[in-house]
Amino acid sequence: QVQLVESGGGLVQPGGSLRLSCEASGFTFSSYPMTWVRQAPGKGLEWVSHINSADNALYTDSVKGRFTISRDNAKNTLFLQMTNLKHEDTAVYYCTRVNDGWCYDFWGQGTQVTVSV
């Protein structure tokens, strides 16, 4: 069955960096677009970044120039390199698979990122 397992979250000071990973299994990872979505405390879900099977990437405006999405198809792993982190980046980060209908059909369990002094 499809599984997505995130890791790499933690507590970091403003201006710091973290690298999130999402290990995928149960499907042909290289064939699917993948996204990162986050949910800040008390807020709704926010789309963060998207990468397709050709490695074309998109970002929400608030993270452009600070976050980089990438994928290693040989290791079935999605990454999100986050730099110059800000307090407002505090959230649970989820990786999701994007199906042919552009629906986020499978989600990981999430990893907590907390940016604080």
Helices and strands as residue ranges (DSSP letters): E 3-7, E 10-12, E 18-25, G 29-31, E 34-39, E 45-51, E 57-59, G 61-63, E 67-72, E 77-82, G 87-89, E 91-98, E 104-107, E 111-115
